[in-house]
Amino acid sequence: MKITLKQKKLADGMISLYVEYYKGSSTNLQGKRIHLRDFEYLKLYLHPEPKSVKEKKENKETLALAENIFAIRKAEYIQGKYDLKDKVKSKRLFLTYFEELTEEKQKQDSSNNYGNWFSTLQHLKKVVPKNMTFDEIDENLIKKVRKYFEKDALTKSELSLSQNSKYSYFNKFKAALRNAFDDGYLTVNYAAKIKSFDQAESQREYLTFDELQSLAKAECKYPVLKKAFLFSCLSGLRWSDINTLVWSEVRDEGDVFKVNFRQEKTDGVEYLYISKQARELLGERQDPQDRVFKGLKYGMTYNTEIIRWCNRAAVPKHITFHSARHTNAVLLLENGADIYTVSKRLGHREIRTTAIYAKIVDSKMKEAAEIIPELKLEM
C-alpha cells in the first residue's frame, strides 16, 4: 500500500487536504484495469494563493497539522502491516465510526447515497449496542444485523423494508466493516465473510397526472417537503440538487425562469428552464446564498410522510422522493416531448437511460388500445 498526502480544489476555491491509500490495481469482469484507493478527508483547508499575512500563517499552520496527521497514519499502517494490534483503535465505538462515515458521505456524495447511509445508521442504532467497540465485533454480531434486516426491520409506520432497501442498507454496513478493516480498526475483514441480500429488479414507480393532481390537493405534514416534491415533478431535478439549490442559482428573466446549478451526481453545470408554476412553488426570492428549500431533510421521517401523504391522496403506490423525477420524465413524454429533450433535461449521460421511460409510455399506449369496450357489430 502507498500512502500519500494530497490536495483537492473545492468548488468554493478552497483547497481540501486528504490522505490517499493506494492499494494497487486489479482487472474487472470487463477486462478494464481499475485502481483501488481509499480516501481520508482531514477536514483541513488551505487558502488558494494566500495574499495576506493572516492567510499565509493559517496555511502554514494547517499544512503542518496535516503533515503531523499524515505521519501518524503512516505509523499506523506500519503497525497493521506487521500485525501489531492498535489498542486505541480497537476501543473505538463502532456507531460513532459509522456516523462519521455518514457525515463524510453527506459532504462528498449525492443525497441518494448519503440518504442510504443515514437510514442505515438509524437501523443500526436499533440492533448494535451503542457502547460496542471494534474489539467486541464478531461474526455473531454480523449475523444478528443481517437477521435484523431480513426479518425485523420496520419503519415507524410498520412498513416492511423492500428487498432493495435491505440490499442497500446491509451493503452500507458491510462497506463500513470493510473500511474499518482497511483503516486498522478490525483485524478481520468480516465484510468478506457474509453474503449480501439479492437485489430485486428495479421498478420505476411514477405518478399519473391525475395522481399528481390528487397529491397537490392533499395535506402534507411538512409544507417544505410538499413544495420540493411537486417542484421535482415539474422540473425533474434530483433530491440532491433541490436540497442544495440556492437563490443565486434561480434566474428570473422576465417571463422566462430557469435554474443554473452544478449537478451533485455528475458534477456538470446545468441550465434548466422551469415553468411558471414551478417557479411559483419556490416562493419569494431571498438572499443569494440562502437555500431555496430551507428545512428540507432526508431520512425515515420525511420518507414515511410521503407514504402517508399518498394515502391521504388515495394514491395506492409506494412513492419515494425519487419517484418525482420518474413522474417528470413520463409526463413529458406523454405530452409530446421528444426523448432527446427529456434526456437533456434529466441530465442523463446516455439516452438509453431515458429510453426506459419511453417503454413505460409505450406500454401505457398499448393498454389504452383496450380501454374502449367491444362493440356489438352487425355488418
HELIX and SHEET records of a PDB file:
HELIX    1   1 VAL A   53  LYS A   81  1                                  29    
HELIX    2   2 LYS A   87  SER A   90  1                                   4    
HELIX    3   3 PHE A   94  GLN A  108  1                                  15    
HELIX    4   4 SER A  111  VAL A  127  1                                  17    
HELIX    5   5 PHE A  134  GLU A  136  5                                   3    
HELIX    6   6 GLU A  139  LYS A  147  1                                   9    
HELIX    7   7 TYR A  148  ASP A  152  3                                   5    
HELIX    8   8 GLN A  163  ASP A  183  1                                  21    
HELIX    9   9 TYR A  190  LYS A  193  5                                   4    
HELIX   10  10 PHE A  209  LYS A  217  1                                   9    
HELIX   11  11 PRO A  223  SER A  235  1                                  13    
HELIX   12  12 TRP A  239  THR A  244  1                                   6    
HELIX   13  13 TRP A  247  GLU A  249  5                                   3    
HELIX   14  14 LYS A  276  LEU A  282  1                                   7    
HELIX   15  15 MET A  300  ARG A  312  1                                  13    
HELIX   16  16 HIS A  322  GLU A  334  1                                  13    
HELIX   17  17 ILE A  339  LEU A  346  1                                   8    
HELIX   18  18 ILE A  351  ALA A  368  1                                  18    
SHEET    1   A 3 LYS A   2  LYS A   9  0                                        
SHEET    2   A 3 ILE A  15  THR A  27 -1                                        
SHEET    3   A 3 ARG A  33  LEU A  46 -1                                        
SHEET    1   B 3 VAL A 250  GLU A 253  0                                        
SHEET    2   B 3 VAL A 256  ARG A 262 -1                                        
SHEET    3   B 3 VAL A 269  ILE A 274 -1                                        
END                                                                             
